[in-house]
Amino acid sequence: MTFQDNHINYIELKAKDLQKVKAFYSNVFNWSFTDYGPKYTAFSDSGLEGGFEQSDDDIINGALVVLYHHELETIKAKLIAHGGEISKDIFHFPGGKRFHFIDPSGNELAIWCHT
């Protein structure tokens, strides 16, 4: 798979019950799933890669749009310089690292790269 800087690459959704949400999307839309521990499952065969994170919190806006950029520090500095705010600093996860930010309208998005 080829990744391009500044493109939407992934969408992450929240779920109260991962088994229930997996059954729903696989039965209704024929999506496939890969589990990454007890609290995360990635989906494919949906037109855009994504995943569900298990959450006990109230789900108000459960979608997290994730962009790709091969130089996290560079794009992080650029978005701060243009009024973005970091809501979750760079952290590692299986397959890469990412951070979350708030845009000037209050939307939270994330940017990731390979490790």
N, C-alpha and C positions, 0 to 999 in steps of 0.2 A: 504494500500500500504506500502510495506517495502522499506526503503531507506538505501542505503549502502554508507559508506564513500568512497570518492575518485572515485565514478562512475559518468559518465555523466548521468544526471537525467532529463534535460530539455533543450530545445533550444528556444531561443527567436529571433524573426524576427522583422524587421521594416516594416511599411506600411504607405503609404500616406493617404489611405482611408480605414478605418476598415470595413465599410459595403461592399465595393467592394471586398476586399480580403476575407472576410467571405463568401460571395456569391460564389466566385470562388472556394475556397477549399471545401465548402460543396457540391456544384453542381458537381464538377469534381471528388473529392475523398471521398465524404460522411463523411467529418470530422464534429464533433460537436463543438460548441463554448459556452463559458461562459464569459459574460462581467464582467469586474471589473472596473467600472467607464467609462467615455467617451473616454479614451485614451488607454485602454488595453482590450484585449480579449484573453482568454486561449483556446487552442484547444485540443481535444482528439480524439480517434479513428484513430490515425495516426501512431501507432507503437511506438511513443515516445511522451511524454507530451511536450507541448510547448505553446507559445503565440505570439501574434503580439502586438507591441507597436506602437501607432500612432506617426509619426514623420514628421515634415515639412522640415527637413534637407535632403540634397541629400543622397540617399542610395547607398553606394559604396559596402560595405560588410555588408549586413543587418543581418547576423546570429550571435547570441551570444550563445555560448555553456555554459551551466550552470552545474556545478558539485555540489554534495551534500557532506557536512561534518557536523557532529553534534557539533563540537567545532570550531566555526569560529575563535576565537582568536588564538587558537593553530595552526590551519592550515595557518592562515595569517602570523604568526611569522615564521613558517617553510618555506613558499614560499619566504618571504623577505630574510631569511638567505641564500637561494639558488639562489638569483639573480632576483626574481620576483619583480615587482613594483606595488604598489597600484594605480589604476586609479580612483576608486570611493570607498571611505571608507565605512564601515559598515552602512547600513541604513535599516529601517524597511519597510515592505510592508504587505498587507493583507496575513496572513498565515505564515509569517516568517521574516527573515532578511538575507541580503547578502552583499557582496562586490565584486568589479571588480578588476582584476589585469592584468598586461601585462607580458607575458612570455619573456624569453631572445630573442626570435625571433620577438617580436613585436605584437604577437597575443593577443587580449583581450578576456578573459574568465571571468566567475563569479563563486562564490561558495555561496551556501545558506544553511540555516538550519531552522528548526521550531523555533518559539518563545516560 
